[in-house]
């Protein structure tokens, strides 16, 4: 996943007439992060996409313009971080059609530790006007900064916010606008999980991917499998068994471990190109959520990163690289891990299937680009 | 020149907001007070310059009321974007508009009584307010400058064009320890704005730097005191900002507005100074292009190649201050151009005069008619790069060479005896009263006398060197060209020589860097070759050196 910060290009300034040369890029799904000031928008963006440590986000300065960021990964999308102080529906100053017109999701961040009435009013307004501009926009509400709240209070808050919002929207006849609510915090994995769910909605191939994962799990005796985006630790698909927060955390921690190890021992800094074989079961003890485990990494070629961590409780964590951006992390019982060959074979099949799915996407994107080029060529000739 | 300068801020609570703005009012347009500065009047300038009235005093008082009777909604009372005034007694030159509440400053232009500068939080005019507000929002939350701090120019015909200089200042209480500010300069004329870019940017930069350094000092101080409080052990990572837990940190300040600039910089009269600066920028920016423009005019008088015509029209002050018609009606009492001067003075005196001048000696022009003196000065000053001459046109007492190198004195003034006469050249020139001014042969209408200074008349070899500055110049004057072409030719001649000077400067600095004293001999032969190459007579080296000195310091 490569980040190209748009902040440093002129692109940002042309909010009014943002005509991108590249039609493919222009139609990237957009994640619009909105909310009141100080609700944690930039922090979320920094933590999720820049791996900033959560406590460092305290020192972020306030955002004063829309920060656009292109994320190039399994699917390309843009993250737009809005300043909370500015009303972007003000038609005199901003072209809200351009801002809200694209396919994507609007993430509204609410500071749960603060009095959220004002935030709810703003949310209400935002949903109302954004829905007016673009019927396809999905709305995600992050009830943020819940790390300091007790579990009970969290649930209460969520219920309260959900209740108020749906009531208000019902009053203006917008019952059918899809609104999802998440309890999030940058101090644990909840923000990644919430982002995962948001992004999953933007992936048209999601059902296919889930189906593939289901088949893999069923045939290899895997308890839980996640398809991760390696750099952001967002999971883009999982099998249909319920997601347990702890499982997600341990899987996502595993990715961190692998990246860290490969940065130390790998020939390049990239996790995908671990060529060194590591036999260090005894030398390195890895602490993941209190469970001590040993691990081994063996890989041969770029996309064949693989790693195993045996946990104390008789489970095995298994990671396989799928392509440049994706990795499959599964949790399975060590009894089921006896059948190495079968699992490896199944992995291969799975990998191939994924490759086919994204190949289709790549081709259609290419076609689009060609069309775009032809179109601009026509324009040039015409002009 | 219609412009409005403002300081805008990205407020933590309110987003982009205007803190303070200063605009100039020209008193000779009563009903146009708002229209004149309203950007919506588009490219059309207020054509009120011609009908300037003497009743400006009453108009000023009218305006005072006007500024008070405003229907602007009360500005947000956020401390960080409010502007405040120091106690009244500390104000000296700026006069507060003071009725029920203090709304701003008013400064009168001493040199031009028709102009006042008003500093308020918002402009009074609705349309102008919208434009300023728009500029503010755009400069702080849309436009992007490479490196994030610096100038950008944007705008359109509807809302005017804006030069915005963005900068951030340190504040230990702010998120990320810094706050964003910007100076915006809004005007309708894009060409003018672009022309003023170097000037405005340099002034804004200086202003911003001074604010930043002040803020930095205070930031350091505050950090130091906080560190002391925190025993120093706590500070490894979390920095001086968090003596408490992150949540408490957020909670504590979440709903507190930040300090205003006055408190932040701990300078009570910050806005007074700011207003003074803004007013000066407005004035100087107006003067700047005006001067350039008039130079052009004398150079290409009556020619149609007037690229900056709009600029001329825009500024009623220009037409008021330097009415071009003045020159025409006074034709008989002034000397028109260099050739005329040459004809009047004759070869020898002219030579000596010019030679002394271009070598950097002080030129003192004395005369009973200041107009003649002025005209001589204005002719002569075009002979050297503008950096090389500092002019005092009409003085009653002698001024030293350090103050000016062209001095216009009135007839009765005396040169003190202790002045070094070799660095001074005195020309007394006046109209000969015995002869009729109607005499068409202008050459006879003047009497003159040249004293002091150096002369090369005795040295025949140098005197006749064809490539020397003075001989080349006289060669041009003898060409018998029409005056316009002559002027152009002389200007080109000047440019040639100043480019020679620049080349020589580069040559000298280069060779100084490369070789030490040991190589001095070799350097001097090299230097001889070089000046031969760029076609400078050795005796003209003082000229070149003088010009270099001026170009360097400029």
Interface residues (C-beta under 8 A of the other chain):
Chain A: X7 X8 X9 X10 X12 X13 X15 X37 X38 X55 X58 X59 X60 X61 X62 X64 X65 X66 X83 X85 X86 X92 X93 X113 X114 X148
Chain B: X10 X11 X12 X13 X14 X15 X16 X134 X137 X138 X140 X141 X142 X143 X144 X146 X154 X174 X175 X176 X177 X178 X180 X238 X239 X241 X242 X246 X247 X249 X250 X251 X254
